[in-house]
């Protein structure tokens, strides 16, 4: 595969459909819906300068992944770890289309596609649940001792006293 144009940018470009074998990855901006905007304004308006109206709709980065036919799709917001994983894949411009060159992307997408489209039998589902439980146990946060817990509580009380004055 000979590159026509080299990629010097690390992250995926906005609005470009990036081909990854049988899948398409695209970074877009997604506007918040009316209810979310109302909630955001209610939280943010008290902190805004006087005269600020806040009438613009806010959009946030989203990475949309789909199959070529568009029958299967999943989206990740900027706050999700998967967003940053997809955003870091290497890509290039080749023969008139944008292509993700990292094979990890193809393996990850194939796995996600299979996990979300294969129902399987009872044994398959049981094995998936066991694997998920084992993974969760491996990445679980470490236990906090009673001593560490009491130190943290004392530090939080001290911060509260500093911020809000005496305990009384």
C-alpha positions, 0 to 999 in steps of 0.5 A, a space after each residue: 500500500 503506497 501512501 499518496 498523502 502522509 498523515 501527520 496528525 495524531 487524532 482523527 479529523 472531524 467529518 471524515 469517514 475513515 474506512 477500517 476494512 468492513 467498518 467506518 469510523 467517523 468523528 463528528 460533533 453532536 448537539 445536545 438535545 433541548 432537555 440537556 441544554 435546559 439542564 446545562 443552562 440551569 446549572 451554568 447560568 448562575 456562574 455566567 457574567 451578567 448579560 450572558 444569554 447562553 442561547 447557543 446550542 452546545 455540541 460535543 465530540 462523538 466517534 461513530 462506528 458502523 458497518 459499511 452498510 449502516 445496519 449496525 452502529 455504536 457511538 462514543 462520547 468524548 468522555 468515554 475511554 473508547 472515544 480516545 482509543 479510536 481517536 488515537 488510531 493511525 490513519 492515512 489518505 489513500 486512493 481517494 479515501 481515508 483509511 485507518 491503518 492500525 490493525 488493532 482497530 479492525 480486531 476491536 471492531 470485529 470483536 465489538 460487532 460479534 459481541 453485539 450481534 451474536 446471541 448465542 446459547 446458554 453456555 455462550 452467555 454463561 461463559 461471557 458473564 464469567 469472563 466479564 466478572 473475571 475482568 471486573 475482579 482484575 480491574 477492581 479498585 484496591 481495598 482501602 484500609 480503615 486507617 487510610 479511610 479515617 485519614 481521608 475523612 479527617 482531611 475532608 473535615 479540615 478542608 470543610 473547616 477551611 472553606 466554611 469556617 468553624 465546625 459550629 
